[in-house]
Amino acid sequence: MTVAQNIAELRQRITRAAHAAHRHPEEITLVCVSKYVDADLIRQAYDAGVRDFGENYAQGLRDKARELSQLPGIRWHFIGGLQRNKVKYTTGTTHLIHSVHSAALVQEIDRRAAAAGLTQDVLVQLNLAGEATKSGITAEELSPLLESFASCDNCRCVGLMTMPPFFDDPQRAAPYFTRLRELRDQHTSGEHKGVALQHLSMGMSGDFEAAIECGATLIRVGTSIFGPR
Ligand SMILES: *Cc1c(COP(=O)(O)O)cnc(C)c1O
């Protein structure tokens, strides 16, 4: 199977899952996770119509964004563990940072974005199962973190992201997806300055259909497009 064939098949599955959930497929953006592949394969996905690409290493994102900067409309998403000293590589080059998990990161992104004269959109990452190997905040920490956007003029929170534990049966991930949607719905627009929660980034190769059923607006898919590492 080629990258283009995999993407065509994936789009059919996205459409089917959206219709099963009485949603419009256009509400769901496919973020093609390109962390293990080089520019050649990214170009193949771009030629198949993908515009959103996700990377989880800050320097990797910067380098690929430079190499592919001539592709019109390409958008980069940072989905990896974010550290303060890496914010300089991701702010500005990135359409959306999915993995914000502290007020210190919010401040640093705001500072870098202000210096570059732009507004950086971000998502707050939740670690709902409390897994030690994953970053992200608990549900209890969400309100105070959203509060921290009030002092920002150049960093905006536009949604939430999560990565549930791995299950063989994707339906077992559904409660985590539902929980993320509930948290978004609880923090309605206007409650916090600088916060307008529209997006839910959830669902990967193994469980994106369950995530779409639960309201995902951004799915992050690598293996189903490029094959296993
Ligand atoms: C690698 C990665 C993905 C993609 O996972 P696949 O199972 O390859 O689709 C999604 N989200 C994050 C945060 C990742 O690191």
The ligand as an ORCA input file, in Angstrom:
! r2SCAN-3c Opt
* xyz 0 1
  C       3.117      9.006     17.727
  C       1.934      9.737     18.232
  C       0.679      9.612     17.618
  C       0.419      8.691     16.441
  O       0.259      7.376     16.867
  P      -0.059      6.180     15.827
  O      -0.470      5.076     16.707
  O       1.203      5.933     15.080
  O      -1.155      6.650     14.939
  C      -0.365     10.375     18.121
  N      -0.207     11.217     19.163
  C       0.982     11.361     19.782
  C       1.088     12.296     20.931
  C       2.083     10.617     19.348
  O       3.253     10.763     19.980
*
